[in-house]
Amino acid sequence: MCKLFKLKYDHPEWFVDKPLAHYEDLLNRNIKFVLDKRDKKGRRIFVSRLGALDINVSSATDLAHLDELWVEYMLNDLETQQNGIVCLLDMSGYSIKSMRYLTPGNIRIGSAKADLLPVKLMEFHVVNSSVLLNAAVAILFPVLSKQIKESVHFHYTNWNSLHAHLGKEALPSDKYAKYFQSADKSKSSKKKNKNKKDGIVTEE
């Protein structure tokens, strides 16, 4: 707890500090959302469409605020508290311009904050990654905490590998890139707003 308070004191801009209404526009960009179904281990599936980032509008701290808001929402549920959360990172469309977010400083702070989240179990599964992203990860790998390194899995477009970890039933279809760009994400985001108001392993 002391580490969390210190991180918040040193980097207050990385933490939510305003009423939910202030973040409504950010939430409605549908960069991040939660799927309705849980994975085969009963974990919530938290999707991040990082390729949907508009670097002219969103910042690294905006992403941190989204993570905090969604995690708080998910942890209101006892089953999620017990089983944990799976973060599914869709990198389709992630451009070289977006690489400006991946600075050592941002990665260090973001990794530290993720380690301190009150989540019992958290895994990260990356799909639709590119050679460019893999090169960036290789450079920034030393900055990541040991806990994060051991919980990240790269699947590229190997859906069988992803299914082995999460189960096929929890995921909407085999065409994940198309799904993540569909209108279904708006449903999840609106549902969230309504309720709120009332080492890396490579998978071949």
C-alpha positions as CSV (number, residue, x, y, z in Angstrom):
1,M,0.0,0.0,0.0
2,C,2.9,2.4,0.8
3,K,4.4,1.7,-2.6
4,L,1.0,2.6,-4.3
5,F,0.7,5.9,-2.3
6,K,4.3,6.8,-3.2
7,L,3.8,6.1,-6.9
8,K,0.6,8.2,-6.8
9,Y,2.4,11.0,-5.0
10,D,5.3,11.0,-7.5
11,H,3.1,10.6,-10.6
12,P,-0.4,11.9,-9.8
13,E,-1.2,12.4,-13.5
14,W,-1.2,8.7,-14.0
15,F,-4.1,8.2,-11.6
16,V,-7.9,9.0,-11.7
17,D,-8.6,12.1,-9.7
18,K,-11.8,13.5,-11.2
19,P,-15.5,12.5,-11.2
20,L,-16.5,9.7,-13.7
21,A,-18.3,12.2,-15.9
22,H,-15.0,13.8,-16.7
23,Y,-13.8,10.6,-18.4
24,E,-17.0,9.9,-20.4
25,D,-15.5,11.0,-23.7
26,L,-12.4,8.9,-23.0
27,L,-14.5,5.8,-22.3
28,N,-16.6,6.4,-25.4
29,R,-13.6,6.1,-27.6
30,N,-13.9,2.3,-27.1
31,I,-10.2,1.8,-26.9
32,K,-10.7,-0.5,-23.9
33,F,-13.8,-2.6,-22.9
34,V,-14.8,-5.8,-21.1
35,L,-16.3,-8.8,-22.9
36,D,-19.6,-10.2,-21.5
37,K,-18.4,-13.8,-21.1
38,R,-15.6,-15.0,-18.8
39,D,-12.7,-17.2,-19.9
40,K,-12.5,-20.9,-19.0
41,K,-11.0,-20.1,-15.6
42,G,-13.8,-17.7,-14.7
43,R,-11.6,-14.6,-15.3
44,R,-12.9,-11.4,-16.8
45,I,-11.6,-10.6,-20.3
46,F,-10.4,-7.0,-20.6
47,V,-9.8,-5.9,-24.2
48,S,-7.4,-3.1,-25.3
49,R,-7.6,-2.1,-28.9
50,L,-4.2,-0.3,-29.0
51,G,-4.3,0.0,-32.7
52,A,-7.4,2.2,-32.3
53,L,-5.4,4.9,-30.5
54,D,-5.5,8.4,-31.9
55,I,-2.2,9.9,-30.8
56,N,-3.6,13.4,-31.5
57,V,-6.3,12.8,-28.9
58,S,-5.2,10.2,-26.4
59,S,-2.1,10.2,-24.1
60,A,-0.3,7.5,-22.1
61,T,-1.9,8.8,-19.0
62,D,-5.4,8.5,-20.7
63,L,-4.7,4.8,-21.1
64,A,-3.7,4.5,-17.5
65,H,-7.0,6.2,-16.4
66,L,-9.0,3.8,-18.6
67,D,-7.2,0.8,-17.0
68,E,-7.9,2.1,-13.5
69,L,-11.6,2.9,-14.2
70,W,-12.2,-0.5,-15.8
71,V,-10.3,-2.5,-13.1
72,E,-12.3,-0.7,-10.4
73,Y,-15.5,-1.7,-12.2
74,M,-14.5,-5.3,-12.6
75,L,-13.4,-5.7,-9.0
76,N,-16.9,-4.8,-7.8
77,D,-17.7,-8.4,-8.7
78,L,-16.7,-11.1,-6.1
79,E,-16.0,-13.7,-8.8
80,T,-13.5,-11.5,-10.5
81,Q,-11.8,-10.8,-7.2
82,Q,-11.4,-14.5,-6.7
83,N,-10.5,-15.6,-10.3
84,G,-8.6,-12.5,-11.6
85,I,-8.5,-10.7,-15.0
86,V,-7.1,-11.5,-18.4
87,C,-6.0,-8.5,-20.5
88,L,-6.3,-9.2,-24.2
89,L,-4.2,-6.7,-26.2
90,D,-5.2,-6.3,-29.9
91,M,-2.3,-4.7,-31.7
92,S,-3.9,-4.7,-35.2
93,G,-3.4,-1.2,-36.7
94,Y,-0.8,-0.2,-34.2
95,S,1.4,2.4,-36.1
96,I,4.9,3.6,-35.7
97,K,3.6,6.9,-34.6
98,S,2.0,5.3,-31.6
99,M,5.5,4.0,-30.5
100,R,6.0,7.4,-28.9
101,Y,4.0,6.0,-25.9
102,L,6.6,3.2,-25.4
103,T,9.2,5.3,-23.7
104,P,11.2,3.7,-20.8
105,G,9.7,6.2,-18.4
106,N,6.1,5.4,-19.4
107,I,6.8,1.7,-19.4
108,R,8.4,1.8,-16.0
109,I,5.5,3.8,-14.4
110,G,2.8,1.8,-16.2
111,S,4.4,-1.5,-15.2
112,A,4.8,-0.4,-11.6
113,K,1.1,0.7,-11.4
114,A,0.0,-2.7,-12.9
115,D,2.0,-4.5,-10.3
116,L,0.3,-2.6,-7.5
117,L,-3.3,-3.1,-8.8
118,P,-5.4,-4.9,-6.2
119,V,-5.9,-7.9,-8.6
120,K,-5.2,-11.4,-7.3
121,L,-4.3,-12.8,-10.7
122,M,-3.6,-11.0,-14.0
123,E,-2.4,-12.3,-17.4
124,F,-1.7,-10.4,-20.6
125,H,-2.3,-12.0,-24.0
126,V,-1.2,-10.2,-27.2
127,V,-2.8,-10.8,-30.6
128,N,-2.2,-9.3,-34.0
129,S,1.3,-8.1,-33.1
130,S,3.8,-7.1,-35.7
131,V,7.5,-7.2,-36.3
132,L,7.7,-3.6,-35.4
133,L,6.0,-4.1,-32.0
134,N,8.2,-7.2,-31.3
135,A,11.3,-5.1,-31.9
136,A,10.0,-2.4,-29.5
137,V,9.2,-5.0,-26.8
138,A,12.7,-6.5,-27.1
139,I,14.2,-3.1,-26.5
140,L,11.9,-2.3,-23.6
141,F,11.9,-5.7,-22.0
142,P,14.5,-4.9,-19.3
143,V,12.2,-2.1,-18.0
144,L,9.3,-4.4,-17.3
145,S,8.9,-5.9,-13.8
146,K,9.5,-9.6,-13.4
147,Q,5.9,-10.1,-12.5
148,I,4.8,-8.6,-15.8
149,K,7.4,-10.4,-17.9
150,E,6.2,-13.8,-16.5
151,S,2.5,-13.0,-17.3
152,V,2.7,-11.9,-20.9
153,H,2.0,-14.3,-23.8
154,F,2.3,-13.5,-27.5
155,H,-0.1,-15.3,-29.9
156,Y,0.3,-13.3,-33.0
157,T,-2.7,-14.6,-35.1
158,N,-2.5,-18.1,-33.7
159,W,-6.1,-18.4,-32.4
160,N,-5.7,-22.0,-31.3
161,S,-2.9,-20.9,-28.9
162,L,-5.2,-18.2,-27.5
163,H,-8.1,-20.7,-27.2
164,A,-5.8,-23.0,-25.2
165,H,-5.4,-20.3,-22.6
166,L,-8.8,-18.6,-22.5
167,G,-11.2,-21.1,-24.1
168,K,-13.0,-20.6,-27.4
169,E,-16.4,-20.1,-25.9
170,A,-15.5,-16.8,-24.1
171,L,-14.3,-15.2,-27.4
172,P,-16.8,-13.9,-30.0
173,S,-15.3,-15.4,-33.1
174,D,-12.1,-16.4,-34.9
175,K,-12.0,-13.1,-36.7
176,Y,-10.8,-11.1,-33.7
177,A,-9.4,-8.1,-35.5
178,K,-12.7,-7.6,-37.2
179,Y,-14.6,-8.1,-34.0
180,F,-12.6,-5.6,-32.1
181,Q,-13.5,-3.0,-34.7
182,S,-17.2,-3.8,-34.6
183,A,-20.1,-2.1,-32.9
184,D,-20.3,-4.6,-30.1
185,K,-17.6,-2.7,-28.2
186,S,-20.0,0.2,-27.8
187,K,-22.5,-2.0,-26.1
188,S,-19.9,-3.0,-23.5
189,S,-18.7,0.5,-23.0
190,K,-22.3,1.9,-22.5
191,K,-23.0,-1.0,-20.1
192,K,-19.9,0.0,-18.1
193,N,-20.9,3.6,-17.9
194,K,-24.4,2.8,-16.8
195,N,-23.3,0.4,-14.0
196,K,-20.6,2.8,-12.8
197,K,-22.9,5.6,-12.5
198,D,-25.7,3.8,-10.5
199,G,10.1,-13.3,-18.7
200,I,7.5,-12.7,-21.9
201,V,6.2,-16.0,-23.3
202,T,5.8,-16.4,-27.0
203,E,3.1,-18.8,-28.1
204,E,3.7,-20.5,-31.4
